[in-house]
Amino acid sequence: MNRRVTKILLNLAAILVVGIWVFPLYLMFSSAFAPGELLSRSAFVLSPRLTIENFLFVVQQFPFIYYLRNSLTVTFGSTILSLILGCLAGYSLARFRIGGNTLAFWFLSTRMLPPAAIVVPFFMIYMRVGLTDTLVGLIIAYMVFNLSFVIWMTRSFFAEIPVQLEEAAMVDGCSRLEAFFRIILPLTKNGIAATAVFCIIFSWNEFLFALILTSSKQAQTLPASVNTFITKYWTSWGPLYAESTIIVIPILIVSIFLQRYLVRGLASTTLK
């Protein structure tokens, strides 16, 4: 009897947690497809007449294509740079024990720093070097923010690979760099791919840096452009929720379809 009650309570707790996460998404989706003024009805009730007029407004009358281009450029540009630098740094920490565990944990601790604590120094530096309102500036900022995560993750992946494999490759004539590319990277490709997906999610969703460091459609990303629907006198709730839905849907699709591979890449060892 106690076991049954415990199971019921656990199921209810799971339903509650899922509801807390899903309910805001439901409000966003229902408001995005709702016609007319949102303030004239309850947002908790799905409108009986659904429409895509808010999405058409975002795509046709809003410089959506510029923001989409910027988001894709910044997301994949920062992810690629983070992986290149992070893999090399993670390999150095794993193989040469540079700085020991202290340096490795310091890299991870920088990821815990709230973005709001460093966005102002970033803005001041960017103002001096002319990187404000540029895609290059955003790519660098996102790369710096994701680099510590990549270093920490790849360090653990590389540490799982026996050093004897590299030594055998070097005995056969490979340099250490060739052994890294030919032996280590193929064996850790699942973990690196999972790390890359997380970097893409972090960069795609980032709002604060894009809002502070950019001011025009030439560099603003999709999350920052949502703020343009909020003015001093009026808030366009329909288009705001529509664009938010467009931003969220790709991440939901990626998370659902790649969930099994992400868990496998992060939780399991890469060697058979």
Secondary structure, DSSP 8 states (H G I E B T S, - for coil): -HHHHHHHHHHHHHHHHHHHHHHHHHHHHHHHT--S-GGGS-TTS--SS---HHHHIIIIIS-HHHHHHHHHHHHHHHHHHHHHHHHHHHHHHHHH-TTHHHHHHHHHHHHTS-HHHHHHHHHHHHHHHT-TT-HHHHHHHHHHHHHHHHHHHHHHHHHTS-HHHHHHHHHTT--HHHHIIIIIHHHTHHHHHHHHHHHHHHHHH--HHHHHH--STTT--HHHHGGGGB-SS-B-HHHHHHHHHHHHHHHHHHHHHHHHHHHHHHHS-S--
